[in-house]
Amino acid sequence: MGYDTAVRLACMALVLAITRPAFADPATADKLAAQANALASQGNFVASAATFRDAYLQDPRPQLICNVGVAFYKANDLPRAAFYLDQCRAVGGQLDAAFLDNVDKVLAAVRQVLTAGDFTPVTLVIDPRMAAATIESSPFDEPIIGQHSVWLPFGTYRVHVHQDGYIDRDEPLHITDRTPITVHVQLEKVVIKPVEPVKAVPSPPPPPPPAHASRVPAIAATAGTVVLGIAGGLLYLHALDLNDQAGATHDYPTYKSLRASTLDYKHLSWVAGGLAGVGAVASGLLWYRSMHVEVAPDHAVAMISGTF
């Protein structure tokens, strides 16, 4: 663990009151899995696969994503069967060895059929690597996160890639034979133009401060500004840590949760930073008022008249 990561983790204790609950709902996942099994027993394997996928989104257990691939295999939807069985092998290393052996056999059989048919393996290489790629007009109705290989029937498609903070990009894809294809897509970051400052309308001058004004408001404003500045920095460090975690995961639901948390903490850090800026201006004015002594107008007149 690096020093920066250790510091970010240590700072998490200061923002526990606004952290999100864990993204997992085992009860809902179990209910959906039971519905998926019922659909499979009725021979409705496509609906069963979709319901197993919904269960996995509620609670990312490896056996659920494996069941998605098995259901698509039984539905004879081989491209999606291969895709989800690949994910099953990637995340299901702790599952029963006999079950994984059967998955390997099914996956090998699926690939053999796809290789002999009018299908082509397409590898998506996306930068940034956690962007979401959607292949329009393909068998895949869900976004694909990270680098993956998918099997597509011969035809014409459009790969749409999206990532927050980047410009979306579309890439045409034409498949006419079985030659493997690699699609490289690199997104460009969104450039945010600085906002022109709005000229403030001059306001009437404030009334003169009293002589020897109390310094308590200035001290309080300065302390509040320091606290807000520290909080903004800590929130931003935590957002960076969550973003690192999102970049390291290959699980789409976890990625979505981490990305959402990253944005939340970034927004909170901006709010804290803005409030700290306002506090800095306010504390400066209060310190000026507490240290600057002005002579009342009537007293000035009295001094002038007494001079002559």
C-alpha atoms as a printed R data frame, in Angstrom:
    type eleno elety resid chain resno       x       y       z
1   ATOM     1    CA   MET     A     1   0.000   0.000   0.000
2   ATOM     2    CA   GLY     A     2   1.488   3.383  -1.008
3   ATOM     3    CA   TYR     A     3   1.745   6.396   1.267
4   ATOM     4    CA   ASP     A     4  -0.988   8.343  -0.570
5   ATOM     5    CA   THR     A     5  -3.407   5.431  -0.352
6   ATOM     6    CA   ALA     A     6  -2.684   4.991   3.349
7   ATOM     7    CA   VAL     A     7  -3.363   8.676   3.973
8   ATOM     8    CA   ARG     A     8  -6.632   8.522   2.027
9   ATOM     9    CA   LEU     A     9  -7.797   5.521   3.993
10  ATOM    10    CA   ALA     A    10  -6.914   7.235   7.252
11  ATOM    11    CA   CYS     A    11  -8.929  10.284   6.227
12  ATOM    12    CA   MET     A    12 -12.050   8.212   5.642
13  ATOM    13    CA   ALA     A    13 -12.831   8.369   9.361
14  ATOM    14    CA   LEU     A    14 -13.666  12.065   9.005
15  ATOM    15    CA   VAL     A    15 -16.386  11.517   6.407
16  ATOM    16    CA   LEU     A    16 -18.095   8.352   7.650
17  ATOM    17    CA   ALA     A    17 -21.288  10.274   8.285
18  ATOM    18    CA   ILE     A    18 -21.850  10.779   4.559
19  ATOM    19    CA   THR     A    19 -20.614   7.502   3.105
20  ATOM    20    CA   ARG     A    20 -22.952   5.269   1.072
21  ATOM    21    CA   PRO     A    21 -24.232   1.917   2.251
22  ATOM    22    CA   ALA     A    22 -22.688  -1.177   0.710
23  ATOM    23    CA   PHE     A    23 -24.061  -2.047  -2.711
24  ATOM    24    CA   ALA     A    24 -25.432  -5.475  -2.020
25  ATOM    25    CA   ASP     A    25 -28.935  -6.774  -1.470
26  ATOM    26    CA   PRO     A    26 -28.710 -10.559  -0.927
27  ATOM    27    CA   ALA     A    27 -32.412 -10.914  -0.125
28  ATOM    28    CA   THR     A    28 -33.511  -9.321  -3.395
29  ATOM    29    CA   ALA     A    29 -30.878 -11.321  -5.275
30  ATOM    30    CA   ASP     A    30 -32.172 -14.591  -3.776
31  ATOM    31    CA   LYS     A    31 -35.737 -13.673  -4.733
32  ATOM    32    CA   LEU     A    32 -34.702 -12.917  -8.314
33  ATOM    33    CA   ALA     A    33 -32.640 -16.113  -8.514
34  ATOM    34    CA   ALA     A    34 -35.693 -18.137  -7.465
35  ATOM    35    CA   GLN     A    35 -37.717 -16.439 -10.214
36  ATOM    36    CA   ALA     A    36 -34.957 -17.209 -12.712
37  ATOM    37    CA   ASN     A    37 -34.938 -20.882 -11.744
38  ATOM    38    CA   ALA     A    38 -38.721 -20.989 -12.160
39  ATOM    39    CA   LEU     A    39 -38.436 -19.468 -15.633
40  ATOM    40    CA   ALA     A    40 -35.756 -21.994 -16.561
41  ATOM    41    CA   SER     A    41 -37.962 -24.868 -15.411
42  ATOM    42    CA   GLN     A    42 -40.637 -23.534 -17.785
43  ATOM    43    CA   GLY     A    43 -38.155 -23.512 -20.669
44  ATOM    44    CA   ASN     A    44 -37.981 -19.705 -20.856
45  ATOM    45    CA   PHE     A    45 -34.189 -19.541 -20.763
46  ATOM    46    CA   VAL     A    46 -33.793 -16.028 -22.231
47  ATOM    47    CA   ALA     A    47 -35.974 -14.534 -19.489
48  ATOM    48    CA   SER     A    48 -34.185 -16.745 -16.962
49  ATOM    49    CA   ALA     A    49 -30.799 -15.374 -18.064
50  ATOM    50    CA   ALA     A    50 -32.029 -11.772 -17.820
51  ATOM    51    CA   THR     A    51 -33.401 -12.420 -14.320
52  ATOM    52    CA   PHE     A    52 -30.166 -14.074 -13.159
53  ATOM    53    CA   ARG     A    53 -28.349 -11.008 -14.487
54  ATOM    54    CA   ASP     A    54 -30.639  -8.725 -12.448
55  ATOM    55    CA   ALA     A    55 -29.899 -10.865  -9.387
56  ATOM    56    CA   TYR     A    56 -26.164 -10.479 -10.003
57  ATOM    57    CA   LEU     A    57 -26.573  -6.696 -10.136
58  ATOM    58    CA   GLN     A    58 -28.202  -6.820  -6.700
59  ATOM    59    CA   ASP     A    59 -25.525  -9.076  -5.192
60  ATOM    60    CA   PRO     A    60 -22.469  -9.892  -7.363
61  ATOM    61    CA   ARG     A    61 -22.052 -13.558  -6.458
62  ATOM    62    CA   PRO     A    62 -20.046 -15.608  -8.992
63  ATOM    63    CA   GLN     A    63 -22.633 -18.399  -9.202
64  ATOM    64    CA   LEU     A    64 -25.244 -15.896 -10.400
65  ATOM    65    CA   ILE     A    65 -23.175 -14.686 -13.363
66  ATOM    66    CA   CYS     A    66 -22.355 -18.334 -14.142
67  ATOM    67    CA   ASN     A    67 -26.072 -19.097 -14.253
68  ATOM    68    CA   VAL     A    68 -26.530 -16.263 -16.747
69  ATOM    69    CA   GLY     A    69 -24.084 -17.959 -19.125
70  ATOM    70    CA   VAL     A    70 -25.669 -21.404 -18.611
71  ATOM    71    CA   ALA     A    71 -29.163 -20.024 -19.287
72  ATOM    72    CA   PHE     A    72 -28.026 -18.339 -22.506
73  ATOM    73    CA   TYR     A    73 -26.349 -21.595 -23.523
74  ATOM    74    CA   LYS     A    74 -29.603 -23.493 -23.008
75  ATOM    75    CA   ALA     A    75 -31.396 -20.768 -24.975
76  ATOM    76    CA   ASN     A    76 -28.907 -21.409 -27.826
77  ATOM    77    CA   ASP     A    77 -27.756 -17.774 -27.619
78  ATOM    78    CA   LEU     A    78 -24.137 -18.747 -28.061
79  ATOM    79    CA   PRO     A    79 -22.471 -15.282 -28.336
80  ATOM    80    CA   ARG     A    80 -23.880 -14.195 -24.985
81  ATOM    81    CA   ALA     A    81 -23.313 -17.654 -23.504
82  ATOM    82    CA   ALA     A    82 -19.608 -17.373 -24.350
83  ATOM    83    CA   PHE     A    83 -19.434 -13.819 -22.959
84  ATOM    84    CA   TYR     A    84 -20.987 -14.661 -19.587
85  ATOM    85    CA   LEU     A    85 -19.241 -18.009 -19.202
86  ATOM    86    CA   ASP     A    86 -15.951 -16.150 -19.742
87  ATOM    87    CA   GLN     A    87 -16.943 -13.814 -16.893
88  ATOM    88    CA   CYS     A    88 -17.909 -16.836 -14.808
89  ATOM    89    CA   ARG     A    89 -14.407 -18.277 -15.163
90  ATOM    90    CA   ALA     A    90 -12.862 -14.874 -14.400
91  ATOM    91    CA   VAL     A    91 -14.692 -14.342 -11.081
92  ATOM    92    CA   GLY     A    92 -15.629 -17.893 -10.046
93  ATOM    93    CA   GLY     A    93 -12.287 -19.273  -8.997
94  ATOM    94    CA   GLN     A    94 -13.648 -20.251  -5.570
95  ATOM    95    CA   LEU     A    95 -16.632 -22.210  -6.903
96  ATOM    96    CA   ASP     A    96 -16.864 -26.002  -6.858
97  ATOM    97    CA   ALA     A    97 -14.159 -27.549  -9.032
98  ATOM    98    CA   ALA     A    98 -16.575 -29.997 -10.662
99  ATOM    99    CA   PHE     A    99 -18.920 -27.147 -11.586
100 ATOM   100    CA   LEU     A   100 -16.063 -25.107 -13.075
101 ATOM   101    CA   ASP     A   101 -14.925 -28.157 -15.030
102 ATOM   102    CA   ASN     A   102 -18.393 -28.400 -16.579
103 ATOM   103    CA   VAL     A   103 -18.283 -24.674 -17.347
104 ATOM   104    CA   ASP     A   104 -14.969 -25.164 -19.151
105 ATOM   105    CA   LYS     A   105 -16.406 -28.020 -21.211
106 ATOM   106    CA   VAL     A   106 -19.498 -26.024 -22.171
107 ATOM   107    CA   LEU     A   107 -17.388 -22.957 -22.980
108 ATOM   108    CA   ALA     A   108 -15.092 -25.024 -25.219
109 ATOM   109    CA   ALA     A   109 -18.107 -26.503 -27.033
110 ATOM   110    CA   VAL     A   110 -19.635 -23.041 -27.516
111 ATOM   111    CA   ARG     A   111 -16.407 -21.624 -28.925
112 ATOM   112    CA   GLN     A   112 -16.092 -24.562 -31.294
113 ATOM   113    CA   VAL     A   113 -19.565 -23.930 -32.716
114 ATOM   114    CA   LEU     A   114 -18.948 -20.172 -32.982
115 ATOM   115    CA   THR     A   115 -15.609 -20.719 -34.709
116 ATOM   116    CA   ALA     A   116 -17.211 -22.975 -37.312
117 ATOM   117    CA   GLY     A   117 -20.194 -20.662 -37.866
118 ATOM   118    CA   ASP     A   118 -20.670 -17.188 -39.320
119 ATOM   119    CA   PHE     A   119 -19.237 -15.464 -36.259
120 ATOM   120    CA   THR     A   120 -16.119 -13.417 -35.583
121 ATOM   121    CA   PRO     A   121 -14.310 -12.750 -32.282
122 ATOM   122    CA   VAL     A   122 -14.105  -8.983 -31.688
123 ATOM   123    CA   THR     A   123 -11.752  -7.634 -29.003
124 ATOM   124    CA   LEU     A   124 -12.586  -4.224 -27.560
125 ATOM   125    CA   VAL     A   125  -9.580  -2.186 -26.391
126 ATOM   126    CA   ILE     A   126 -10.870   0.992 -24.762
127 ATOM   127    CA   ASP     A   127  -9.005   3.949 -23.255
128 ATOM   128    CA   PRO     A   128  -9.855   4.788 -20.521
129 ATOM   129    CA   ARG     A   129 -10.130   1.097 -19.775
130 ATOM   130    CA   MET     A   130 -13.222   1.368 -17.537
131 ATOM   131    CA   ALA     A   131 -15.342   3.156 -20.165
132 ATOM   132    CA   ALA     A   132 -18.647   1.555 -21.172
133 ATOM   133    CA   ALA     A   133 -18.920   0.239 -24.736
134 ATOM   134    CA   THR     A   134 -22.326  -0.502 -26.267
135 ATOM   135    CA   ILE     A   135 -22.468  -2.483 -29.523
136 ATOM   136    CA   GLU     A   136 -25.625  -1.327 -31.247
137 ATOM   137    CA   SER     A   137 -27.645  -3.835 -33.314
138 ATOM   138    CA   SER     A   138 -25.732  -6.707 -31.695
139 ATOM   139    CA   PRO     A   139 -26.963  -9.550 -29.451
140 ATOM   140    CA   PHE     A   140 -25.567  -7.651 -26.458
141 ATOM   141    CA   ASP     A   141 -28.131  -5.349 -24.853
142 ATOM   142    CA   GLU     A   142 -25.875  -4.308 -21.973
143 ATOM   143    CA   PRO     A   143 -22.737  -2.119 -21.856
144 ATOM   144    CA   ILE     A   144 -19.373  -3.893 -21.845
145 ATOM   145    CA   ILE     A   145 -16.862  -2.551 -19.328
146 ATOM   146    CA   GLY     A   146 -13.118  -2.871 -19.833
147 ATOM   147    CA   GLN     A   147 -11.292  -5.017 -22.377
148 ATOM   148    CA   HIS     A   148 -13.374  -7.994 -23.497
149 ATOM   149    CA   SER     A   149 -13.706 -10.280 -26.495
150 ATOM   150    CA   VAL     A   150 -17.184 -10.927 -27.856
151 ATOM   151    CA   TRP     A   151 -18.458 -13.092 -30.685
152 ATOM   152    CA   LEU     A   152 -20.597 -11.284 -33.253
153 ATOM   153    CA   PRO     A   153 -22.495 -12.582 -36.295
154 ATOM   154    CA   PHE     A   154 -21.458 -11.271 -39.697
155 ATOM   155    CA   GLY     A   155 -22.970  -7.828 -40.200
156 ATOM   156    CA   THR     A   156 -22.592  -4.092 -39.613
157 ATOM   157    CA   TYR     A   157 -22.552  -2.573 -36.130
158 ATOM   158    CA   ARG     A   158 -21.724   0.645 -34.301
159 ATOM   159    CA   VAL     A   159 -19.610   0.694 -31.126
160 ATOM   160    CA   HIS     A   160 -20.628   3.564 -28.839
161 ATOM   161    CA   VAL     A   161 -18.182   4.348 -26.002
162 ATOM   162    CA   HIS     A   162 -19.011   6.532 -23.012
163 ATOM   163    CA   GLN     A   163 -17.122   7.637 -19.899
164 ATOM   164    CA   ASP     A   164 -17.924  10.521 -17.571
165 ATOM   165    CA   GLY     A   165 -15.564  13.433 -18.178
166 ATOM   166    CA   TYR     A   166 -14.785  12.327 -21.753
167 ATOM   167    CA   ILE     A   167 -16.286  12.975 -25.185
168 ATOM   168    CA   ASP     A   168 -18.419  10.071 -26.415
169 ATOM   169    CA   ARG     A   169 -17.191   8.322 -29.534
170 ATOM   170    CA   ASP     A   170 -18.757   6.014 -32.132
171 ATOM   171    CA   GLU     A   171 -16.813   3.492 -34.200
172 ATOM   172    CA   PRO     A   172 -18.302   1.620 -37.190
173 ATOM   173    CA   LEU     A   173 -17.751  -2.139 -37.262
174 ATOM   174    CA   HIS     A   174 -18.139  -4.260 -40.413
175 ATOM   175    CA   ILE     A   175 -17.808  -8.043 -40.132
176 ATOM   176    CA   THR     A   176 -17.696 -10.039 -43.357
177 ATOM   177    CA   ASP     A   177 -15.581 -13.096 -42.467
178 ATOM   178    CA   ARG     A   178 -14.153 -15.056 -39.530
179 ATOM   179    CA   THR     A   179 -10.935 -13.037 -39.239
180 ATOM   180    CA   PRO     A   180 -10.575 -11.781 -35.608
181 ATOM   181    CA   ILE     A   181 -11.012  -8.028 -35.222
182 ATOM   182    CA   THR     A   182  -9.635  -5.646 -32.611
183 ATOM   183    CA   VAL     A   183 -11.428  -2.341 -32.098
184 ATOM   184    CA   HIS     A   184  -9.295   0.403 -30.521
185 ATOM   185    CA   VAL     A   185 -11.162   3.407 -29.118
186 ATOM   186    CA   GLN     A   186  -9.452   6.257 -27.258
187 ATOM   187    CA   LEU     A   187 -11.667   8.931 -25.750
188 ATOM   188    CA   GLU     A   188 -10.692  12.569 -25.405
189 ATOM   189    CA   LYS     A   189 -11.212  14.394 -22.144
190 ATOM   190    CA   VAL     A   190 -13.818  17.135 -21.963
191 ATOM   191    CA   VAL     A   191 -12.160  20.562 -21.833
192 ATOM   192    CA   ILE     A   192 -14.046  22.843 -19.454
193 ATOM   193    CA   LYS     A   193 -13.747  26.489 -20.462
194 ATOM   194    CA   PRO     A   194 -13.331  28.952 -17.591
195 ATOM   195    CA   VAL     A   195 -16.473  30.910 -16.793
196 ATOM   196    CA   GLU     A   196 -16.172  34.653 -17.247
197 ATOM   197    CA   PRO     A   197 -16.621  36.364 -13.893
198 ATOM   198    CA   VAL     A   198 -19.825  38.341 -13.544
199 ATOM   199    CA   LYS     A   199 -19.217  41.962 -12.700
200 ATOM   200    CA   ALA     A   200 -20.874  42.737  -9.420
201 ATOM   201    CA   VAL     A   201 -23.121  45.777  -9.155
202 ATOM   202    CA   PRO     A   202 -21.547  48.280  -6.730
203 ATOM   203    CA   SER     A   203 -23.369  48.301  -3.420
204 ATOM   204    CA   PRO     A   204 -23.621  51.232  -1.071
205 ATOM   205    CA   PRO     A   205 -20.758  51.413   1.411
206 ATOM   206    CA   PRO     A   206 -21.401  49.723   4.745
207 ATOM   207    CA   PRO     A   207 -21.779  51.815   7.873
208 ATOM   208    CA   PRO     A   208 -18.511  52.575   9.650
209 ATOM   209    CA   PRO     A   209 -17.445  49.827  12.061
210 ATOM   210    CA   PRO     A   210 -17.335  50.653  15.753
211 ATOM   211    CA   ALA     A   211 -14.014  51.501  17.287
212 ATOM   212    CA   HIS     A   212 -12.217  48.516  18.837
213 ATOM   213    CA   ALA     A   213 -14.604  45.959  17.268
214 ATOM   214    CA   SER     A   214 -14.581  42.509  18.823
215 ATOM   215    CA   ARG     A   215 -12.166  40.009  17.276
216 ATOM   216    CA   VAL     A   216 -14.333  36.984  18.167
217 ATOM   217    CA   PRO     A   217 -16.190  36.950  14.788
218 ATOM   218    CA   ALA     A   218 -12.879  37.171  12.902
219 ATOM   219    CA   ILE     A   219 -11.381  34.288  14.888
220 ATOM   220    CA   ALA     A   220 -14.513  32.168  14.381
221 ATOM   221    CA   ALA     A   221 -14.578  32.881  10.642
222 ATOM   222    CA   THR     A   222 -10.888  32.001  10.285
223 ATOM   223    CA   ALA     A   223 -11.337  28.723  12.181
224 ATOM   224    CA   GLY     A   224 -14.354  27.804  10.067
225 ATOM   225    CA   THR     A   225 -12.411  28.554   6.874
226 ATOM   226    CA   VAL     A   226  -9.535  26.279   7.957
227 ATOM   227    CA   VAL     A   227 -11.952  23.462   8.859
228 ATOM   228    CA   LEU     A   228 -13.778  23.766   5.505
229 ATOM   229    CA   GLY     A   229 -10.485  23.814   3.599
230 ATOM   230    CA   ILE     A   230  -9.242  20.685   5.365
231 ATOM   231    CA   ALA     A   231 -12.593  18.927   4.854
232 ATOM   232    CA   GLY     A   232 -12.574  19.797   1.143
233 ATOM   233    CA   GLY     A   233  -9.082  18.380   0.753
234 ATOM   234    CA   LEU     A   234  -9.947  15.187   2.605
235 ATOM   235    CA   LEU     A   235 -13.127  14.699   0.578
236 ATOM   236    CA   TYR     A   236 -11.200  15.133  -2.648
237 ATOM   237    CA   LEU     A   237  -8.524  12.642  -1.545
238 ATOM   238    CA   HIS     A   238 -11.254  10.109  -0.784
239 ATOM   239    CA   ALA     A   239 -12.799  10.714  -4.207
240 ATOM   240    CA   LEU     A   240  -9.415   9.968  -5.795
241 ATOM   241    CA   ASP     A   241  -9.158   6.753  -3.804
242 ATOM   242    CA   LEU     A   242 -12.621   5.623  -4.922
243 ATOM   243    CA   ASN     A   243 -11.712   6.459  -8.518
244 ATOM   244    CA   ASP     A   244  -8.572   4.290  -8.195
245 ATOM   245    CA   GLN     A   245 -10.696   1.447  -6.849
246 ATOM   246    CA   ALA     A   246 -13.135   1.823  -9.774
247 ATOM   247    CA   GLY     A   247 -10.252   1.710 -12.225
248 ATOM   248    CA   ALA     A   248  -8.960  -1.487 -10.633
249 ATOM   249    CA   THR     A   249 -12.240  -3.439 -10.607
250 ATOM   250    CA   HIS     A   250 -13.601  -5.532 -13.471
251 ATOM   251    CA   ASP     A   251 -17.036  -5.840 -11.957
252 ATOM   252    CA   TYR     A   252 -19.564  -3.535 -13.597
253 ATOM   253    CA   PRO     A   253 -21.954  -3.085 -10.651
254 ATOM   254    CA   THR     A   254 -19.086  -2.376  -8.286
255 ATOM   255    CA   TYR     A   255 -17.631   0.011 -10.853
256 ATOM   256    CA   LYS     A   256 -20.937   1.890 -11.112
257 ATOM   257    CA   SER     A   257 -21.208   2.174  -7.343
258 ATOM   258    CA   LEU     A   258 -17.612   3.397  -6.993
259 ATOM   259    CA   ARG     A   259 -17.988   5.897  -9.850
260 ATOM   260    CA   ALA     A   260 -21.159   7.286  -8.312
261 ATOM   261    CA   SER     A   261 -19.410   7.611  -4.940
262 ATOM   262    CA   THR     A   262 -16.432   9.302  -6.646
263 ATOM   263    CA   LEU     A   263 -18.684  11.972  -8.153
264 ATOM   264    CA   ASP     A   264 -20.504  12.480  -4.846
265 ATOM   265    CA   TYR     A   265 -17.259  13.074  -2.968
266 ATOM   266    CA   LYS     A   266 -15.875  15.335  -5.691
267 ATOM   267    CA   HIS     A   267 -19.012  17.470  -5.561
268 ATOM   268    CA   LEU     A   268 -18.816  17.623  -1.771
269 ATOM   269    CA   SER     A   269 -15.156  18.652  -1.958
270 ATOM   270    CA   TRP     A   270 -16.054  21.439  -4.419
271 ATOM   271    CA   VAL     A   271 -18.787  22.676  -2.094
272 ATOM   272    CA   ALA     A   272 -16.426  22.634   0.886
273 ATOM   273    CA   GLY     A   273 -13.742  24.407  -1.133
274 ATOM   274    CA   GLY     A   274 -16.190  27.077  -2.285
275 ATOM   275    CA   LEU     A   275 -17.386  27.640   1.270
276 ATOM   276    CA   ALA     A   276 -13.768  27.858   2.426
277 ATOM   277    CA   GLY     A   277 -13.158  30.561  -0.190
278 ATOM   278    CA   VAL     A   278 -16.177  32.519   1.000
279 ATOM   279    CA   GLY     A   279 -15.004  32.042   4.582
280 ATOM   280    CA   ALA     A   280 -11.547  33.366   3.694
281 ATOM   281    CA   VAL     A   281 -13.019  36.570   2.262
282 ATOM   282    CA   ALA     A   282 -15.339  36.974   5.231
283 ATOM   283    CA   SER     A   283 -12.570  36.379   7.784
284 ATOM   284    CA   GLY     A   284 -10.334  38.908   6.020
285 ATOM   285    CA   LEU     A   285 -13.032  41.567   6.239
286 ATOM   286    CA   LEU     A   286 -13.698  40.758   9.894
287 ATOM   287    CA   TRP     A   287 -10.016  40.992  10.771
288 ATOM   288    CA   TYR     A   288  -9.798  44.346   8.988
289 ATOM   289    CA   ARG     A   289 -12.775  45.657  10.916
290 ATOM   290    CA   SER     A   290 -11.447  44.400  14.262
291 ATOM   291    CA   MET     A   291  -8.003  45.970  13.812
292 ATOM   292    CA   HIS     A   292  -8.926  49.218  12.025
293 ATOM   293    CA   VAL     A   293 -10.179  52.092  14.197
294 ATOM   294    CA   GLU     A   294 -12.060  54.863  12.467
295 ATOM   295    CA   VAL     A   295 -12.826  58.301  13.884
296 ATOM   296    CA   ALA     A   296 -16.506  59.136  14.090
297 ATOM   297    CA   PRO     A   297 -17.535  62.088  11.830
298 ATOM   298    CA   ASP     A   298 -18.855  64.271  14.711
299 ATOM   299    CA   HIS     A   299 -15.595  63.763  16.647
300 ATOM   300    CA   ALA     A   300 -13.582  64.817  13.574
301 ATOM   301    CA   VAL     A   301 -15.568  68.054  13.340
302 ATOM   302    CA   ALA     A   302 -14.928  68.755  16.985
303 ATOM   303    CA   MET     A   303 -11.191  68.299  16.552
304 ATOM   304    CA   ILE     A   304 -11.085  70.608  13.532
305 ATOM   305    CA   SER     A   305 -13.028  73.354  15.267
306 ATOM   306    CA   GLY     A   306 -10.827  73.147  18.336
307 ATOM   307    CA   THR     A   307  -7.674  73.633  16.223
308 ATOM   308    CA   PHE     A   308  -8.525  77.231  15.418
